[in-house]
Amino acid sequence: QAQLVESGGGLVQPGDSLRLSCAASGRTFERYSLAWFRQAPGKEREFLAAINWPRTSIYYRDSMKGRLIISRDNAKNTVFLQMNNLTAEDTAVYYCAATSVQRNLGKRNLYDFWGQGTQVTVSS
């Protein structure tokens, strides 16, 4: 079955760093682009970062650029999101998503598959 499963969320303090993982399974995801989104309570889901299959195209949300690093290990079918200097405003459910599109990856409606999400809570 085609599936995306996020992990690595949890409770952290302001200033901490966190590395999220998303494991993709199923032949559907071969050569797919992978991305990260987040959704805070009462807010719309927002794009964070995306990376295509050969790792030649990488996109970041402008307001988050410099605090995020997206990477992938194609041999393990896994995408990662390194987040640094976290603040309370980063509290949200973080989702990974997949699309066959290889460019212009910042649009939510391009993504065909979504994970269930992992909760990140930043609090002192």
NUFI-464731 format. One record per atom (N, C-alpha, C): residue number from 0; atom name; residue in three letters; y, x, z. Coordinates in steps of 0.1 Angstrom, whole numbers, plus 2048, in hexadecimal, padded with zeros to 3 digits. Each point is the difference from the previous one (the first is absolute). Layout:
N
+------+-------+------+-----+-----+-----+
! rovo ! guvex ! tike !  c2 !  c1 !  c3 !
+------+-------+------+-----+-----+-----+
!  NUM !    CA !  Ala !   Y !   X !   Z !
...
+------+-------+------+-----+-----+-----+
END
This chain:
124
+------+-------+------+-----+-----+-----+
! rovo ! guvex ! tike !  c2 !  c1 !  c3 !
+------+-------+------+-----+-----+-----+
!    0 !     N !  Gln ! 7F4 ! 808 ! 800 !
!    0 !    CA !  Gln ! 80C ! 7F8 ! 800 !
!    0 !     C !  Gln ! 80C ! 809 ! 800 !
!    1 !     N !  Ala ! 80A ! 7FC ! 7F8 !
!    1 !    CA !  Ala ! 80D ! 807 ! 800 !
!    1 !     C !  Ala ! 807 ! 7FE ! 80D !
!    2 !     N !  Gln ! 805 ! 80A ! 807 !
!    2 !    CA !  Gln ! 805 ! 7FF ! 80D !
!    2 !     C !  Gln ! 80A ! 80C ! 803 !
!    3 !     N !  Leu ! 80B ! 7FC ! 807 !
!    3 !    CA !  Leu ! 809 ! 80A ! 805 !
!    3 !     C !  Leu ! 800 ! 7FF ! 80F !
!    4 !     N !  Val ! 7FF ! 80A ! 808 !
!    4 !    CA !  Val ! 7FF ! 800 ! 80E !
!    4 !     C !  Val ! 809 ! 80A ! 806 !
!    5 !     N !  Glu ! 80B ! 7FB ! 807 !
!    5 !    CA !  Glu ! 80A ! 809 ! 806 !
!    5 !     C !  Glu ! 7FB ! 804 ! 80E !
!    6 !     N !  Ser ! 804 ! 80C ! 805 !
!    6 !    CA !  Ser ! 7FE ! 804 ! 80D !
!    6 !     C !  Ser ! 80A ! 80A ! 804 !
!    7 !     N !  Gly ! 801 ! 803 ! 80D !
!    7 !    CA !  Gly ! 80A ! 809 ! 806 !
!    7 !     C !  Gly ! 80B ! 7FB ! 807 !
!    8 !     N !  Gly ! 802 ! 7F3 ! 800 !
!    8 !    CA !  Gly ! 80B ! 7FA ! 807 !
!    8 !     C !  Gly ! 7FE ! 800 ! 80F !
!    9 !     N !  Gly ! 80A ! 7FC ! 808 !
!    9 !    CA !  Gly ! 7FF ! 800 ! 80E !
!    9 !     C !  Gly ! 80E ! 800 ! 806 !
!   10 !     N !  Leu ! 800 ! 802 ! 80D !
!   10 !    CA !  Leu ! 80C ! 801 ! 808 !
!   10 !     C !  Leu ! 805 ! 80E ! 802 !
!   11 !     N !  Val ! 80D ! 803 ! 7FB !
!   11 !    CA !  Val ! 805 ! 80D ! 802 !
!   11 !     C !  Val ! 80E ! 7FF ! 805 !
!   12 !     N !  Gln ! 806 ! 80B ! 804 !
!   12 !    CA !  Gln ! 80E ! 800 ! 806 !
!   12 !     C !  Gln ! 80A ! 805 ! 7F5 !
!   13 !     N !  Pro ! 80C ! 7FC ! 802 !
!   13 !    CA !  Pro ! 80B ! 805 ! 7F6 !
!   13 !     C !  Pro ! 7FF ! 80F ! 7FF !
!   14 !     N !  Gly ! 802 ! 804 ! 7F4 !
!   14 !    CA !  Gly ! 7FF ! 80F ! 7FD !
!   14 !     C !  Gly ! 7F3 ! 805 ! 7FC !
!   15 !     N !  Asp ! 7F5 ! 7F8 ! 803 !
!   15 !    CA !  Asp ! 7F3 ! 804 ! 7FD !
!   15 !     C !  Asp ! 7FD ! 7FF ! 7F1 !
!   16 !     N !  Ser ! 7F5 ! 806 ! 7FC !
!   16 !    CA !  Ser ! 7FB ! 800 ! 7F2 !
!   16 !     C !  Ser ! 7F3 ! 7F9 ! 800 !
!   17 !     N !  Leu ! 7FC ! 7FA ! 7F4 !
!   17 !    CA !  Leu ! 7F4 ! 7F9 ! 7FE !
!   17 !     C !  Leu ! 7FB ! 802 ! 7F2 !
!   18 !     N !  Arg ! 7F3 ! 801 ! 7FF !
!   18 !    CA !  Arg ! 7FA ! 801 ! 7F2 !
!   18 !     C !  Arg ! 7F6 ! 7F4 ! 7FE !
!   19 !     N !  Leu ! 803 ! 7F8 ! 7F7 !
!   19 !    CA !  Leu ! 7F8 ! 7F5 ! 7FC !
!   19 !     C !  Leu ! 7F7 ! 803 ! 7F5 !
!   20 !     N !  Ser ! 7F4 ! 7FA ! 800 !
!   20 !    CA !  Ser ! 7F6 ! 802 ! 7F5 !
!   20 !     C !  Ser ! 7FC ! 7F2 ! 7FA !
!   21 !     N !  Cys ! 7FC ! 801 ! 7F4 !
!   21 !    CA !  Cys ! 7FB ! 7F4 ! 7F9 !
!   21 !     C !  Cys ! 7F5 ! 804 ! 7F7 !
!   22 !     N !  Ala ! 7F4 ! 7FB ! 803 !
!   22 !    CA !  Ala ! 7F4 ! 803 ! 7F9 !
!   22 !     C !  Ala ! 7FE ! 7F5 ! 7F5 !
!   23 !     N !  Ala ! 7FE ! 804 ! 7F4 !
!   23 !    CA !  Ala ! 7FD ! 7F7 ! 7F5 !
!   23 !     C !  Ala ! 7F2 ! 801 ! 7FC !
!   24 !     N !  Ser ! 7F9 ! 7F4 ! 7FF !
!   24 !    CA !  Ser ! 7F2 ! 800 ! 7FB !
!   24 !     C !  Ser ! 7FF ! 7F7 ! 7F5 !
!   25 !     N !  Gly ! 7F6 ! 803 ! 7F7 !
!   25 !    CA !  Gly ! 7FD ! 7F7 ! 7F5 !
!   25 !     C !  Gly ! 805 ! 807 ! 7F3 !
!   26 !     N !  Arg ! 7F9 ! 7FD ! 7F5 !
!   26 !    CA !  Arg ! 804 ! 806 ! 7F3 !
!   26 !     C !  Arg ! 80D ! 7FB ! 7FA !
!   27 !     N !  Thr ! 804 ! 7F4 ! 805 !
!   27 !    CA !  Thr ! 80D ! 7FA ! 7FC !
!   27 !     C !  Thr ! 80B ! 80A ! 802 !
!   28 !     N !  Phe ! 800 ! 809 ! 80A !
!   28 !    CA !  Phe ! 80B ! 808 ! 803 !
!   28 !     C !  Phe ! 800 ! 80E ! 7F9 !
!   29 !     N !  Glu ! 7F7 ! 802 ! 7F7 !
!   29 !    CA !  Glu ! 800 ! 80D ! 7F9 !
!   29 !     C !  Glu ! 80D ! 801 ! 7F8 !
!   30 !     N !  Arg ! 807 ! 80B ! 802 !
!   30 !    CA !  Arg ! 80D ! 804 ! 7F9 !
!   30 !     C !  Arg ! 80B ! 7F6 ! 804 !
!   31 !     N !  Tyr ! 7FF ! 7F8 ! 80A !
!   31 !    CA !  Tyr ! 80B ! 7F8 ! 805 !
!   31 !     C !  Tyr ! 80B ! 807 ! 807 !
!   32 !     N !  Ser ! 80C ! 7FB ! 7FE !
!   32 !    CA !  Ser ! 80B ! 805 ! 809 !
!   32 !     C !  Ser ! 7FF ! 7F9 ! 80E !
!   33 !     N !  Leu ! 804 ! 807 ! 80A !
!   33 !    CA !  Leu ! 7FF ! 7FB ! 80D !
!   33 !     C !  Leu ! 80E ! 801 ! 807 !
!   34 !     N !  Ala ! 803 ! 7F6 ! 809 !
!   34 !    CA !  Ala ! 80D ! 7FF ! 806 !
!   34 !     C !  Ala ! 7FF ! 7FB ! 80E !
!   35 !     N !  Trp ! 80B ! 802 ! 807 !
!   35 !    CA !  Trp ! 802 ! 7FB ! 80E !
!   35 !     C !  Trp ! 80C ! 7F7 ! 801 !
!   36 !     N !  Phe ! 7FE ! 7F5 ! 807 !
!   36 !    CA !  Phe ! 80A ! 7F6 ! 803 !
!   36 !     C !  Phe ! 800 ! 7FE ! 80F !
!   37 !     N !  Arg ! 80A ! 7F9 ! 805 !
!   37 !    CA !  Arg ! 800 ! 7FC ! 80E !
!   37 !     C !  Arg ! 807 ! 7F2 ! 801 !
!   38 !     N !  Gln ! 7FD ! 7F9 ! 80B !
!   38 !    CA !  Gln ! 806 ! 7F3 ! 803 !
!   38 !     C !  Gln ! 802 ! 7FF ! 80F !
!   39 !     N !  Ala ! 80D ! 7FF ! 803 !
!   39 !    CA !  Ala ! 804 ! 7FD ! 80E !
!   39 !     C !  Ala ! 800 ! 7F1 ! 803 !
!   40 !     N !  Pro ! 7FF ! 7FC ! 80D !
!   40 !    CA !  Pro ! 801 ! 7F2 ! 803 !
!   40 !     C !  Pro ! 80D ! 7FA ! 7FB !
!   41 !     N !  Gly ! 7FE ! 7F4 ! 7F8 !
!   41 !    CA !  Gly ! 80C ! 7F9 ! 7FB !
!   41 !     C !  Gly ! 807 ! 806 ! 7F4 !
!   42 !     N !  Lys ! 7FA ! 80B ! 7FB !
!   42 !    CA !  Lys ! 806 ! 806 ! 7F4 !
!   42 !     C !  Lys ! 7F6 ! 801 ! 7F4 !
!   43 !     N !  Glu ! 806 ! 802 ! 7F4 !
!   43 !    CA !  Glu ! 7F8 ! 801 ! 7F4 !
!   43 !     C !  Glu ! 7F8 ! 80D ! 800 !
!   44 !     N !  Arg ! 7F5 ! 800 ! 7F9 !
!   44 !    CA !  Arg ! 7F8 ! 80C ! 7FE !
!   44 !     C !  Arg ! 808 ! 80A ! 7F7 !
!   45 !     N !  Glu ! 801 ! 80D ! 804 !
!   45 !    CA !  Glu ! 809 ! 809 ! 7F8 !
!   45 !     C !  Glu ! 7F8 ! 80C ! 7FC !
!   46 !     N !  Phe ! 803 ! 805 ! 7F4 !
!   46 !    CA !  Phe ! 7FA ! 80C ! 7FB !
!   46 !     C !  Phe ! 804 ! 80C ! 807 !
!   47 !     N !  Leu ! 7F6 ! 809 ! 802 !
!   47 !    CA !  Leu ! 803 ! 80D ! 807 !
!   47 !     C !  Leu ! 7FE ! 80C ! 7F7 !
!   48 !     N !  Ala ! 7F4 ! 801 ! 7FA !
!   48 !    CA !  Ala ! 7FD ! 80B ! 7F7 !
!   48 !     C !  Ala ! 7F4 ! 7FD ! 7F7 !
!   49 !     N !  Ala ! 7FF ! 807 ! 7F5 !
!   49 !    CA !  Ala ! 7F5 ! 7FF ! 7F7 !
!   49 !     C !  Ala ! 7FD ! 80D ! 7F9 !
!   50 !     N !  Ile ! 7F3 ! 801 ! 7FC !
!   50 !    CA !  Ile ! 7FC ! 80C ! 7F9 !
!   50 !     C !  Ile ! 7F5 ! 7FC ! 7F5 !
!   51 !     N !  Asn ! 801 ! 806 ! 7F4 !
!   51 !    CA !  Asn ! 7F7 ! 7FC ! 7F6 !
!   51 !     C !  Asn ! 7F3 ! 809 ! 801 !
!   52 !     N !  Trp ! 7F6 ! 7FD ! 7F7 !
!   52 !    CA !  Trp ! 7F3 ! 807 ! 801 !
!   52 !     C !  Trp ! 801 ! 80F ! 7FF !
!   53 !     N !  Pro ! 807 ! 805 ! 7F5 !
!   53 !    CA !  Pro ! 800 ! 80F ! 7FF !
!   53 !     C !  Pro ! 80B ! 807 ! 809 !
!   54 !     N !  Arg ! 807 ! 7F8 ! 808 !
!   54 !    CA !  Arg ! 80A ! 805 ! 809 !
!   54 !     C !  Arg ! 80C ! 806 ! 7F9 !
!   55 !     N !  Thr ! 803 ! 7FB ! 7F4 !
!   55 !    CA !  Thr ! 80B ! 805 ! 7F9 !
!   55 !     C !  Thr ! 80C ! 7F7 ! 802 !
!   56 !     N !  Ser ! 7FF ! 7F4 ! 805 !
!   56 !    CA !  Ser ! 80B ! 7F7 ! 803 !
!   56 !     C !  Ser ! 7FF ! 7FB ! 80E !
!   57 !     N !  Ile ! 80B ! 803 ! 808 !
!   57 !    CA !  Ile ! 801 ! 7FC ! 80E !
!   57 !     C !  Ile ! 80D ! 7F9 ! 802 !
!   58 !     N !  Tyr ! 800 ! 7F5 ! 807 !
!   58 !    CA !  Tyr ! 80C ! 7F8 ! 802 !
!   58 !     C !  Tyr ! 801 ! 7FE ! 80F !
!   59 !     N !  Tyr ! 80D ! 801 ! 805 !
!   59 !    CA !  Tyr ! 803 ! 7FD ! 80E !
!   59 !     C !  Tyr ! 80C ! 7F6 ! 801 !
!   60 !     N !  Arg ! 7FF ! 7F8 ! 80A !
!   60 !    CA !  Arg ! 80C ! 7F7 ! 804 !
!   60 !     C !  Arg ! 80B ! 80A ! 803 !
!   61 !     N !  Asp ! 80C ! 7FD ! 7FB !
!   61 !    CA !  Asp ! 80B ! 809 ! 802 !
!   61 !     C !  Asp ! 804 ! 802 ! 80E !
!   62 !     N !  Ser ! 800 ! 7F5 ! 808 !
!   62 !    CA !  Ser ! 803 ! 801 ! 80E !
!   62 !     C !  Ser ! 7F6 ! 807 ! 808 !
!   63 !     N !  Met ! 7F4 ! 803 ! 7FB !
!   63 !    CA !  Met ! 7F6 ! 806 ! 808 !
!   63 !     C !  Met ! 7FD ! 80F ! 7FB !
!   64 !     N !  Lys ! 806 ! 803 ! 7F4 !
!   64 !    CA !  Lys ! 7FE ! 80D ! 7FA !
!   64 !     C !  Lys ! 804 ! 80B ! 80A !
!   65 !     N !  Gly ! 7F7 ! 80A ! 802 !
!   65 !    CA !  Gly ! 802 ! 80A ! 809 !
!   65 !     C !  Gly ! 7F8 ! 7FF ! 80D !
!   66 !     N !  Arg ! 7FC ! 7F4 ! 803 !
!   66 !    CA !  Arg ! 7F7 ! 7FD ! 80C !
!   66 !     C !  Arg ! 7F2 ! 7FD ! 7FC !
!   67 !     N !  Leu ! 7FD ! 7FD ! 7F3 !
!   67 !    CA !  Leu ! 7F3 ! 7FC ! 7FB !
!   67 !     C !  Leu ! 7FA ! 80B ! 7F7 !
!   68 !     N !  Ile ! 7F3 ! 801 ! 801 !
!   68 !    CA !  Ile ! 7F9 ! 808 ! 7F6 !
!   68 !     C !  Ile ! 7F4 ! 7F8 ! 7FC !
!   69 !     N !  Ile ! 7FE ! 7FC ! 7F3 !
!   69 !    CA !  Ile ! 7F4 ! 7F9 ! 7FC !
!   69 !     C !  Ile ! 7F8 ! 80B ! 7F8 !
!   70 !     N !  Ser ! 7F3 ! 7FF ! 802 !
!   70 !    CA !  Ser ! 7F6 ! 809 ! 7F9 !
!   70 !     C !  Ser ! 7F3 ! 7F8 ! 7FE !
!   71 !     N !  Arg ! 7F8 ! 806 ! 7F8 !
!   71 !    CA !  Arg ! 7F3 ! 7FA ! 7FE !
!   71 !     C !  Arg ! 7F5 ! 80B ! 7FE !
!   72 !     N !  Asp ! 7F4 ! 7FC ! 803 !
!   72 !    CA !  Asp ! 7F4 ! 808 ! 7FE !
!   72 !     C !  Asp ! 7F7 ! 7F8 ! 7F7 !
!   73 !     N !  Asn ! 800 ! 803 ! 7F3 !
!   73 !    CA !  Asn ! 7F9 ! 7F8 ! 7F6 !
!   73 !     C !  Asn ! 7F1 ! 801 ! 802 !
!   74 !     N !  Ala ! 7FB ! 80C ! 805 !
!   74 !    CA !  Ala ! 7F2 ! 802 ! 802 !
!   74 !     C !  Ala ! 7FB ! 7F7 ! 80B !
!   75 !     N !  Lys ! 809 ! 7FD ! 80A !
!   75 !    CA !  Lys ! 7FC ! 7F7 ! 80B !
!   75 !     C !  Lys ! 805 ! 7F2 ! 7FF !
!   76 !     N !  Asn ! 807 ! 7FD ! 7F5 !
!   76 !    CA !  Asn ! 806 ! 7F3 ! 7FD !
!   76 !     C !  Asn ! 808 ! 7FB ! 80C !
!   77 !     N !  Thr ! 809 ! 809 ! 804 !
!   77 !    CA !  Thr ! 808 ! 7FD ! 80C !
!   77 !     C !  Thr ! 80F ! 804 ! 7FD !
!   78 !     N !  Val ! 809 ! 7F7 ! 805 !
!   78 !    CA !  Val ! 80E ! 803 ! 7FF !
!   78 !     C !  Val ! 806 ! 801 ! 80E !
!   79 !     N !  Phe ! 809 ! 809 ! 802 !
!   79 !    CA !  Phe ! 806 ! 802 ! 80E !
!   79 !     C !  Phe ! 80F ! 7FE ! 800 !
!   80 !     N !  Leu ! 805 ! 7FC ! 80B !
!   80 !    CA !  Leu ! 80E ! 7FF ! 802 !
!   80 !     C !  Leu ! 804 ! 808 ! 80D !
!   81 !     N !  Gln ! 807 ! 80B ! 7FF !
!   81 !    CA !  Gln ! 805 ! 807 ! 80B !
!   81 !     C !  Gln ! 80E ! 7FB ! 803 !
!   82 !     N !  Met ! 802 ! 7FC ! 80D !
!   82 !    CA !  Met ! 80D ! 7FB ! 804 !
!   82 !     C !  Met ! 805 ! 808 ! 80B !
!   83 !     N !  Asn ! 80D ! 805 ! 7FF !
!   83 !    CA !  Asn ! 806 ! 808 ! 80A !
!   83 !     C !  Asn ! 80C ! 7FA ! 806 !
!   84 !     N !  Asn ! 803 ! 805 ! 80C !
!   84 !    CA !  Asn ! 80C ! 7FB ! 808 !
!   84 !     C !  Asn ! 801 ! 7F1 ! 800 !
!   85 !     N !  Leu ! 7F6 ! 7FA ! 805 !
!   85 !    CA !  Leu ! 7FF ! 7F1 ! 801 !
!   85 !     C !  Leu ! 80A ! 7FA ! 809 !
!   86 !     N !  Thr ! 805 ! 7F5 ! 7FD !
!   86 !    CA !  Thr ! 809 ! 7F8 ! 809 !
!   86 !     C !  Thr ! 7FB ! 7F2 ! 802 !
!   87 !     N !  Ala ! 806 ! 7F9 ! 809 !
!   87 !    CA !  Ala ! 7FC ! 7F2 ! 802 !
!   87 !     C !  Ala ! 801 ! 7F7 ! 7F4 !
!   88 !     N !  Glu ! 809 ! 804 ! 7F7 !
!   88 !    CA !  Glu ! 801 ! 7F8 ! 7F3 !
!   88 !     C !  Glu ! 7F4 ! 802 ! 7F7 !
!   89 !     N !  Asp ! 7F8 ! 809 ! 803 !
!   89 !    CA !  Asp ! 7F4 ! 803 ! 7F8 !
!   89 !     C !  Asp ! 7F4 ! 7F7 ! 804 !
!   90 !     N !  Thr ! 802 ! 7F8 ! 80B !
!   90 !    CA !  Thr ! 7F5 ! 7F8 ! 805 !
!   90 !     C !  Thr ! 7FD ! 7F5 ! 7F5 !
!   91 !     N !  Ala ! 7F4 ! 7FF ! 7FC !
!   91 !    CA !  Ala ! 7FC ! 7F7 ! 7F5 !
!   91 !     C !  Ala ! 7F1 ! 801 ! 7FE !
!   92 !     N !  Val ! 7FB ! 7F7 ! 7F8 !
!   92 !    CA !  Val ! 7F3 ! 801 ! 7FB !
!   92 !     C !  Val ! 800 ! 807 ! 7F3 !
!   93 !     N !  Tyr ! 7F9 ! 80B ! 7FE !
!   93 !    CA !  Tyr ! 800 ! 808 ! 7F5 !
!   93 !     C !  Tyr ! 7F4 ! 7FD ! 7F7 !
!   94 !     N !  Tyr ! 802 ! 7FE ! 7F3 !
!   94 !    CA !  Tyr ! 7F6 ! 7FC ! 7F7 !
!   94 !     C !  Tyr ! 7FF ! 80A ! 7F4 !
!   95 !     N !  Cys ! 7F4 ! 803 ! 7FC !
!   95 !    CA !  Cys ! 7FE ! 807 ! 7F3 !
!   95 !     C !  Cys ! 7FD ! 7F6 ! 7F5 !
!   96 !     N !  Ala ! 802 ! 804 ! 7F4 !
!   96 !    CA !  Ala ! 7FE ! 7F8 ! 7F4 !
!   96 !     C !  Ala ! 7FD ! 808 ! 7F4 !
!   97 !     N !  Ala ! 7F9 ! 7FA ! 7F6 !
!   97 !    CA !  Ala ! 7FC ! 807 ! 7F4 !
!   97 !     C !  Ala ! 804 ! 7F8 ! 7F4 !
!   98 !     N !  Thr ! 803 ! 808 ! 7F5 !
!   98 !    CA !  Thr ! 803 ! 7FA ! 7F3 !
!   98 !     C !  Thr ! 7FB ! 80A ! 7F5 !
!   99 !     N !  Ser ! 7FD ! 7FA ! 7F4 !
!   99 !    CA !  Ser ! 7FC ! 809 ! 7F5 !
!   99 !     C !  Ser ! 80C ! 806 ! 7F9 !
!  100 !     N !  Val ! 80C ! 7FB ! 803 !
!  100 !    CA !  Val ! 80D ! 805 ! 7FA !
!  100 !     C !  Val ! 802 ! 80E ! 805 !
!  101 !     N !  Gln ! 805 ! 809 ! 7F8 !
!  101 !    CA !  Gln ! 802 ! 80E ! 803 !
!  101 !     C !  Gln ! 80F ! 804 ! 802 !
!  102 !     N !  Arg ! 809 ! 7F7 ! 7FC !
!  102 !    CA !  Arg ! 80E ! 804 ! 802 !
!  102 !     C !  Arg ! 808 ! 7F4 ! 805 !
!  103 !     N !  Asn ! 80C ! 802 ! 804 !
!  103 !    CA !  Asn ! 809 ! 7F6 ! 806 !
!  103 !     C !  Asn ! 7F9 ! 7F8 ! 80B !
!  104 !     N !  Leu ! 7FC ! 807 ! 80A !
!  104 !    CA !  Leu ! 7F6 ! 7FB ! 80A !
!  104 !     C !  Leu ! 806 ! 7F9 ! 80C !
!  105 !     N !  Gly ! 80D ! 7FE ! 800 !
!  105 !    CA !  Gly ! 807 ! 7FA ! 80C !
!  105 !     C !  Gly ! 800 ! 7F1 ! 801 !
!  106 !     N !  Lys ! 7FA ! 7F9 ! 7F7 !
!  106 !    CA !  Lys ! 800 ! 7F1 ! 7FF !
!  106 !     C !  Lys ! 7F4 ! 7FA ! 806 !
!  107 !     N !  Arg ! 802 ! 7F7 ! 80A !
!  107 !    CA !  Arg ! 7F4 ! 7FA ! 807 !
!  107 !     C !  Arg ! 7F7 ! 7F9 ! 7F7 !
!  108 !     N !  Asn ! 805 ! 7F9 ! 7F5 !
!  108 !    CA !  Asn ! 7F8 ! 7F8 ! 7F8 !
!  108 !     C !  Asn ! 7F7 ! 807 ! 7F6 !
!  109 !     N !  Leu ! 801 ! 80E ! 800 !
!  109 !    CA !  Leu ! 7F7 ! 808 ! 7F8 !
!  109 !     C !  Leu ! 7F3 ! 802 ! 807 !
!  110 !     N !  Tyr ! 7FF ! 7FD ! 80C !
!  110 !    CA !  Tyr ! 7F4 ! 804 ! 808 !
!  110 !     C !  Tyr ! 7F6 ! 7F5 ! 800 !
!  111 !     N !  Asp ! 7F3 ! 803 ! 7FC !
!  111 !    CA !  Asp ! 7F6 ! 7F7 ! 7FF !
!  111 !     C !  Asp ! 7F7 ! 7FE ! 80D !
!  112 !     N !  Phe ! 800 ! 80B ! 808 !
!  112 !    CA !  Phe ! 7F7 ! 800 ! 80C !
!  112 !     C !  Phe ! 808 ! 805 ! 80C !
!  113 !     N !  Trp ! 7FD ! 7FA ! 80B !
!  113 !    CA !  Trp ! 807 ! 803 ! 80D !
!  113 !     C !  Trp ! 7F6 ! 802 ! 80B !
!  114 !     N !  Gly ! 803 ! 809 ! 809 !
!  114 !    CA !  Gly ! 7F9 ! 801 ! 80C !
!  114 !     C !  Gly ! 804 ! 7F6 ! 80B !
!  115 !     N !  Gln ! 7F9 ! 7FF ! 80B !
!  115 !    CA !  Gln ! 804 ! 7F7 ! 80B !
!  115 !     C !  Gln ! 80B ! 805 ! 808 !
!  116 !     N !  Gly ! 804 ! 80C ! 800 !
!  116 !    CA !  Gly ! 80B ! 805 ! 807 !
!  116 !     C !  Gly ! 7FC ! 807 ! 80D !
!  117 !     N !  Thr ! 808 ! 809 ! 805 !
!  117 !    CA !  Thr ! 7FE ! 807 ! 80D !
!  117 !     C !  Thr ! 80E ! 7FF ! 807 !
!  118 !     N !  Gln ! 7FF ! 7FD ! 80D !
!  118 !    CA !  Gln ! 80C ! 7FE ! 808 !
!  118 !     C !  Gln ! 806 ! 80D ! 805 !
!  119 !     N !  Val ! 80D ! 802 ! 7FD !
!  119 !    CA !  Val ! 807 ! 80C ! 806 !
!  119 !     C !  Val ! 80B ! 7FB ! 809 !
!  120 !     N !  Thr ! 7FF ! 804 ! 80D !
!  120 !    CA !  Thr ! 80A ! 7FC ! 80A !
!  120 !     C !  Thr ! 807 ! 80C ! 805 !
!  121 !     N !  Val ! 80D ! 801 ! 7FF !
!  121 !    CA !  Val ! 808 ! 80B ! 805 !
!  121 !     C !  Val ! 808 ! 7FB ! 80C !
!  122 !     N !  Ser ! 7FD ! 805 ! 80C !
!  122 !    CA !  Ser ! 807 ! 7FB ! 80C !
!  122 !     C !  Ser ! 7FF ! 80A ! 80B !
!  123 !     N !  Ser ! 80A ! 801 ! 808 !
!  123 !    CA !  Ser ! 800 ! 809 ! 80B !
!  123 !     C !  Ser ! 7FB ! 7F9 ! 80D !
+------+-------+------+-----+-----+-----+
END
